[in-house]
Amino acid sequence: DQQVKQNSPSLSVQEGRISILNCDYTNSMFDYFLWYKKYPAEGPTFLISISSIKDKNEDGRFTVFLNKSAKHLSLHIVPSQPGDSAVYFCASDTANAGKSTFGDGTTLTVKP
Amino acid sequence: ETGVTQSPTHLIKTRGQQVTLRCSSQSGHNTVSWYQQALGQGPQFIFQYYREEENGRGNFPPRFSGLQFPNYSSELNVNALELDDSALYLCASSLSGTPGETQYFGPGTRLLVL
């Protein structure tokens, strides 16, 4: 039973447009949600997170939205840049950090 | 501040053998977690160590074991390797293991079991 799901394996957008990456979860005990970005041959890099008590968190071009009733979160990248092309992982934490449950990732391609 | 490093980068073993993977955490980070990432999937939590003690374990058999040392290095040991153990193994360090704390990942060790 996969507790964190990223249903879109890939997404392609034009440079300058908005990228929206989605993530669904089933475990209502998750306290934190995190997004990581991964380039080939590198480990995942933390991008942005949100606590379950919030519904939005913004950091520059990146905004994460959390809809607890729908058990859904999304990452918005505006404007998208070619350097954003990577695999994006959604992850969820319970009260103990470092035990993140990851989705299978979405490969984002931003075309110039 | 140096990043998280892992060695070796690639490794080929045969079924039934044993393997040791190494990780060097960021200085001052007391928590290290290990993940297995199979092809096309997200990282799966193996276990976590905090100040040299195991602090949680995922759904992996006992032949997966680990050690954490006072110098911020750690090891993942896998005995009796199986073909399905072929994957990218990632370690991640964090300061204290506080909920929602950022983890810093190494580049991983890619293990192939033949």
Interface residues (C-beta under 8 A of the other chain):
Chain A: V4 Q6 D31 Y32 L34 Y36 A41 E42 G43 P44 T45 F46 S49 S51 F89 A91 D93 T94 A95 N96 A97 G98 K99 S100 T101 F102 G103 D104 G105
Chain B: V4 T31 S33 Y35 G40 Q41 G42 P43 Q44 F45 Q48 N55 G56 G58 L90 A92 S94 G97 T98 P99 G100 E101 T102 Q103 Y104 F105 G106 P107 G108
